[in-house]
Amino acid sequence: CVTRLNLLKLAPGGNFGRFIIWTQGAFKKLTDIYGTSKSGASLKKNYHMPRAQMENADLDRIINSTEVQSSLKPKLEAPKKFQVKVNPLKSKRVMAELNPFAA
């Protein structure tokens, strides 16, 4: 029944892909319940379909456009890596470099 849609019955376990056959009457009933993007819903008061926030959903083209790239900060250089200090009490090689007479 279109008026009592249940996500758990349509997609048990959260996996979409169950084969469902929708009739023309079911689509008409959905339009009556939820309305369209241009007209409001007739069965729900003060309900309007959510509108897409983006007109153009081609994000790769938008992000890589010259307008966006020109306003971005330049890429930061990687921070300098410092040499890890080795404990001379645990490393004989380092102890020999610091104090050749320690051995």
N, C-alpha and C positions, 0 to 999 in steps of 0.2 A: 504494500500500500504506500503510495507516494506521500501521504500526509504523515506517516509514522516511519520515516527513514531512520535506520539504525546502522551506524558505522560498523559495529561489531558483527552484524548480520551480513552487511555488504562485503566486508573485508575482515574475516576472522583472523586474529593474530596480527592485525595491522598490515597484512600483505594484500596490496591491491592486485587485481587481475582476475577476479572471479567473473565468469561469463554471465552478463546480465543483458536481457533483451528489453529495451525500452520501447513502449508503444507511443503512437502519436498523442493519444489521450494522456499518457503519463507526462509527456513534455508540456502539454497544455496545462495540466494541473500544476506542474512545477512553476510555470510562468505565472499562474494565478496566485500561487503561494508566495513566491519570492520576487515576482515582477521581472522587469528587464532593466538594462542599464539606463534606458531613456524614460521608463515609466515606473512608478512605484508599485508596490504589491497591493493587490486588491483584498486579499484575505488577512494580511498582517497590517496592523495600523502603524504608521510612522516607520516603516521598514523600507530601506532603499538598498539596492545591491551595492556591495563595495566596489569602488572604482579602482582600476589599476593606477598605481602611484607613478609609473613611468610610461610615457608614450612610446618610447623606443627601448626595447629590452635587449638590444645588441650591446652588451656591456664591453666586450672586447674592443669594438670600434669606438665606443665613447671614451674608454680609459686611454686608449692609444692615440686619440685625436690630438692634434697640435694645440688646441685650445686648453685641454686639460693638462697636457704634459708641460706646457709653458708656465702654468701657474704652480706646479709642484716644486718642492724643494729639491735641490740636487741630491743625488745618491751619496750617502755617507760612506767614507772610507772605513775599512775594517780597523778596529783598534789595534795598536801595536801590541804584539805578544812579547812578554818579558820572559827571560829565561828562568826556569824553575830552580830555586835554590835547593841544593842537595845537602843533607845533614852530614857534616864531616865525621861525626861520631859513628854513623852507620855505613859510610862509604869509605873504604880504604883508599881508593883512587883520589877522592877529594881531600882526604886527610894528608895524603902524600904531597899534594900540590900546595896545601897550606903550610905544612910543617914536614919537610923532607926527613927530619931526624926523629920523627915520632915512631917509626917502625922499630 
